[in-house]
Amino acid sequence: MSPTRTRPHPAAVVAVAVLVMVIAALLWRSDLSGTGARNVGGTGSPVAIANGTSCPPTITNPGGRNNYRAGAPLDAPMGTGFVVTGVVRDTACRPLPGVRVQVWLQTATAGERDHRTSVLTGPDGRYRVDSDPMVAQFGEPNVHVAHDGAVGGAEDGWRSVWQRHVLDDGDTSATVDLVLVPA
């Protein structure tokens, strides 16, 4: 008769510890965990695009639509201390003027469900949203940027896209460009 084991086998302990470390490393940052989120914080710099090139379309990433609300108010004040900018283009890399972009994020005074605004892109396809500084939500600061091609039931001709991207604590800006495809 063999003795009954009262403790886990050392190989099993090592295997579980290695598995936990691998999972923790993968989940350390969303840009490494398969959510499609990437770090967009910092100063940002304009991207030069050569004539005749094509721009890959922006794909909605998991979490991008979290807390989205159709028809966010246009040009609603959101504070100062953090800036979200970007350029909206088509797949031929041409800037798209007059496209509605919605931005929302968590701040110390408001949650994602309420802290949002929509803006229209300028003649050069650029947009800018000033906000109070973002704070971490569920462990990491993040910003959502979206284009909803069907706001108010009217199609604008461009497919909807929702993005969620991470930042570092203390970032004062984020750059999120969108490339839209026809609806």
Phi, psi and omega in degrees: 000130182272150181292148178280129181281129180254348179239156178293151179295138181304325179294324178292321178298314180297316181298315179295318179298317179295316179299315178299318180294320179296313179298316179299319179295320179291327182269359184305316178226142181297328181292350177249358187254012175086009180278348183087354178286142175229161181282121183243010183281174178106202185278329181068146176220144182300143179264124177280131181237125182285149176299144177083000178272168175241149179253131177292139181294147175285133180253137175300134178252156179304134182091347181298324183270356180307128177064017176294142174228122179297145174071035176303146183304144179280130176056037177288132179295137181234008177105196181219162177114345178216137184233132174248125179229166176177176177235137176253126182230168169264180185288350172268010178069017177277137178295145180249105178281153174072019179269135181279127179238133178250138179233136173213149182197164178273133174233177180293338184251351182206146178272171180303327183295334184245338186265089186204158174205164171241148176223161175256141178290150178281185181301335180264010179079003183274149173226161178210135176230125174264137184216163167296158179302142179281157175231160181295141173231126183057038172096346180214138175292140178211160179228142177250136176225132184217157167234122177251109183290357183231042179292131178067019178082354180261125177284138177257001177096355182240140180293144178290150176209140180233132181235143171229124181229152182267161177223175174259148175307134178091351176300144179249001178204162175216145177240119179229106176269149177236139172241116186259152175245153179302147180288000000 
